[in-house]
């Protein structure tokens, strides 16, 4: 069985996160990383901190060593950051794991029949610090990180910006029309405060 270049200790740590929800709880427990980096899962595991992209890469690696494909998926925003998630399928339905400073942009149970359904589950919780709802599109397909195995994405000491660049190139599908976008309401002070619970 492949160890993907991980040490025995690293492999044990990832295999201990046996379920998607355990992976999510690990990410929730570590601080949000504010550095402009794109660390590999090895570096995230050592530093015990991650931002959105790094959290998704870590989750994809943990999913992989526990029997799932290592799938990343991109949500595209307007006047806001894109959001990268590790996604997985159980019994034909999609779920997601994510690291975010916004409480509503993290885990999703595997109950969504399509990627569009999964993307729409994030719509109301996806807003910027002005309270504007900003989610606009989703990648039409996830990216299987096995395509980057020759570059040792799970253990590299180099930043993995090439993965972020590849995610942006994947075709995206719009979630709402221009008319719907013009009529969107802000989330309001209470919604904004709720979304920022646990923000660091």
GIMO-V226245 format. One record per backbone hydrogen bond with DSSP energy under -0.5 kcal/mol. CO is the residue of the C=O (numbers start at 1). NH is the residue of the N-H. Records with the same first field share a line. If there is no record, write none. Layout:
CO->NH, NH
//
This chain:
3->6
7->11
8->12
9->13
10->14
11->15
12->16
14->17
16->18
19->23
20->24
21->25
22->26
23->27
24->28
25->29
26->30
27->30
31->50
32->34
35->37
38->160
40->44
41->45
42->46
43->47
44->48, 49
48->31
50->33
51->55
52->56
53->57
54->58
55->59
56->60
57->61
58->62
59->63
60->64
61->65
62->66
63->66, 68
64->67
69->71
70->145
71->87
72->143
73->85
74->139
75->83
76->136, 137
83->75
85->73, 87
86->97
87->71
88->95
90->93
93->90
94->111, 112
95->88
96->108
97->86
98->100
101->103
102->105
103->106
108->96
109->111
111->113
112->94
114->118
115->119
116->120
117->121
119->122
120->123
122->126
123->126
125->127
126->134, 135
128->131
131->187
132->128
134->78
136->175, 176
137->76
138->173
142->144
143->72, 145
144->147
145->148
146->149
148->151, 153
149->152
152->155, 156
153->41
154->42
156->40
160->163, 164
161->165
162->166
163->167
164->168
165->169
166->169, 170
167->170
171->140
173->138
177->181
178->182
179->183
180->183
181->184
187->191
188->192
189->193
190->194
191->195
192->196
194->197
195->103
196->199
//
